[in-house]
Amino acid sequence: MEKSNGLQDVFGRNLKERRKQMGFTQGELARRIGVSTSFVTEMEKGRKAPSFATIEKIADETQAPVWSYFCEGGFEIKSEDAMNYELLRYRLKQNVCSVIDQTITEC
């Protein structure tokens, strides 16, 4: 069983979900954001982490806010809910705390 990378895994799952929603293949998304297809595959599997610049390109090409990639179920939050910063803060806090707990447990 592979070790979980916390936010990297959340990002990967959300990337794959959004890419499919947009109807992009991995190759098409890779071309649009200027990376290799294998890098997109590795990001979606939680094995590689993108740079901030790549994250911004992904958000632009998929027409999604950057924060939605870092919340479990980030694309379930509707635009009208996004104005509810308490919900967003709560979900982000849950994810960050989960990563911290996992890191402490592994030490």
C-alpha positions, 0 to 999 in steps of 0.5 A: 500500500502506498503512503498517503501524501495528504494535500498532494493526494487531495490535489491529485484527486481534485485535478483528475476530477476537474480534468474529466469534468472539462473533458480533457485528456491527460495529454491535452491538459499537459499541453495546455499547462506546459508539462509532460503527460507523465507529470499530469499522471504523477500529479493525479496519483499524488506522487508529484507536486506541482509548482505554484506557477503550474497550479495557477496554470491548472486553475486558469485552464480548468476555470476553477479557483486554486483553493478548490484543488486543496479541499476534499470535495472542492468542486462540490462547493458551489460558487454561491457557497464559496462566498461563505468563507466559514465553510471554506476555512473549515474544510481547509482547516480539516485538510491541514490538520489531517496532514499535520496529524498524519505527519506526527503519527509517522514521526 
